[in-house]
Amino acid sequence: MYEKWIAVGDIHSSFNNLSIIVRKIKDFPEHKLIFLGDYIDDYGKHLGNVLDTFMALEKPAIFLKGNHEEEFLNFYSKYGTNDKKRRKILNHFGLGIDHLDWLRNNLVYSYRNEKAYFSHAGIDDSKSLEEQTEYDLIYSAFRENLDHVDDKLIFVQGHIPFHSVRYFGNHWFIDTGCGLGGFLSAFVFPEMEIITSKIVFP
């Protein structure tokens, strides 16, 4: 039996949107969660709450690294040169040392199962999957069908915001601008359903 999963788009520190999605995914208890990266935004007002939610999850989950996490961790390593500077950086983002440790220890660049390949920003379509670099997986911006790379897989990514979940052949885009005036979306497989944090008024 193949793996059931729910891929959740870019959160950008929007705890309220994440909370709505977390409630809705309770309807799918057998599904693994795959978060597509970019949990951080430039200010991170509710980033601590987002990471607390991740840390409290009681079902299997994969957490991909986005370019925002890569840049944050690089910034912290470069400029957090003493205790005062490290505290200032963490306080700016509303984080504790437990959050920092979690980010360092739980993020991966890609995930693959028998039906799909997941990364934050897709892939470089001129390369095989085995040739993808970390840079490719967090910064690529290819927006077309990927069956020339592998026609047996679904490719699922965030990174590029659309007004709604979009796909081009076997290539799915789940970022719907959460934290940028949009909302949070998730793609449920094998049901092929889309759930969102949008509130629908009667």
N, C-alpha and C positions, 0 to 999 in steps of 0.2 A: 504494500500500500504506500503510495507516495505521500510526502509531507504536505499537510495543510498549513497555510500561512496567511498572515496579514501584514502587508508592507505599509508602514506609516511614513508620511512625507515629512518635509522639513518643518521643525517646530519653532525655531527661532525664539526660544525662551517664553513662548506663549502658553503658560500653565493652564489658563482657562480653556483654551482650545484642546489641549492635551487631555484635560479632565473629562471633557465631553466624549472624546474618542475612547478613552479608557472605559467609560461606562458602557458605550455601545459595543465594544468588542467582547463584553461579557456574554453576549449572545453566541459567541463562537469559542466554546471552552476547549476544543481540541486543536486549536490553531496556534502555531508558533508565531511570535511577534518579531518582525524585522523592522527596526527603525533605521531610516535611510540617511541619518546624519544631519548636521547643522542644527544642533540643539541650542547653540549659542547665537546671540545677536550682539550688536555693538555695545549695548548697555547691560543686557542680562538681568533686568530687574527681577525676573522670576525664575532665573536659571536654577537657583538652588532648589526651588519647588519642583521643577522639571526633573532634576537629577534625583531628588528624594523619591519621586514617583517611580522612576526606573529602579532604584535600589530596593523598593518595596514590592515590586512585581512578584507574583507567586506563580507565574507560568513561564515556560521557556521563552527566551528572547535573545535576539542578536542585535548588537548596537554597532552600526557602521560609523566610521569616522568621516566627517565632512570637512570641507576646507576651513570652516570656522573653528572647528576643534583643533585642526592642525595648526592654524595660525595662533590660536590662543596658547596652546602648549609651547609652541616655539617662542612666543613673546614672553611667557612666564620663565622659560629656561634662560632666555637672553637677558632679561631685565630684572628678574627676581634674584639679584645678586647678594642680598642680605635679608635678614628677617623683616626689617621695616618695609622694604620694597615688596617683598613677597606678601606681607599682610595687606599692603595698599592695593595690590593687584587683585587679590582674592576678595577684599572688601568691595572693590568697585563692581565686581560681578556677583556679589552676594553669596560667595562660596566659602566653605570651610575646607580644612585640609582633607577631610573625608571625601568631599566631592572631587578634589584634585586627584586624590589617589584612585578614585573610581574611574575618572576620565583616563588616567594613565594606564589602567589595568584592564579595561573592558571594551575598548574600541578596536574594531578590525576594519580593514580596507575593503573587503569583499566577502561575499558568502554565496555558496552555490549548493543547490540540491539537485535532485534528478530532473526537475522541471524548469528551474529558473536560475538566473544569475543576478545578484544584487550588488550594486555599488552606489556610492553617493552621486557621482556625476557621470555614470555610464562608463564607456570604454573608448579607447582609440580604435576606430573601426578598421584601421590599416594593419592591425596586429592581431595575432591569435590571443585567446584568453590567457594562455600561459606567459605571454610576452608583456602583459599590461604592467605598468609601473605604478607605484603609489601615487605619483603625480597624475597619471592618466585617470586613476579611479576617483580622485577628488576634484579634478579641474576640467575634465573633458566636456565638450559641449556638442557632441554629434547628435542630430535631431531626426534621423531617418531610420528606416527599417534596418535591422541588424541580422537578417537571415543569411547574409553573405559571410558573416562570422560564424554563426551556428544556427541552423534552421530548426533545431530540435528544442531550443531553449526560449523562454521568455526572458527578456532583459528588463529589469525594473530599477529605476533611479529616481532621485530627487534633483536638487540643484538648479534646475531651470524652471522658473515659475510660469504656470499657465493659469488661465481663469477657471479651468476645470481639468480633471484628470484626462490626459490625452494619450493616444498610442498611435504609432506608425508601424503597421505590421506586427512584429514580435517585440517592439520596443515601447515600454510604458513609462510615462512621466507622472509622478505622484505629487510633485510640489505644486500646491495651489496658493502660494503666496501668504502662508500663515506668518504673522508678525509683520507683514508688509501691506496690511489692509485687506488681505484675503482670508482664507480659512484653512483648516487642517483636513487632509483627506487620507484615506487608507483604502488599499486594494485587497480584497478578500479572495483567496484562491483555495479550492477549485470552484467556488460559487460564482466567481467573476462578478462580484458585487463591489460597489463603491460606497463607502460610508464617509460622512463628513461631519464637521463640527458646526455646520450651518444650522441655525434655528429656523425652522419653517413655521410661519404663522398661518393659522387657518383662514 
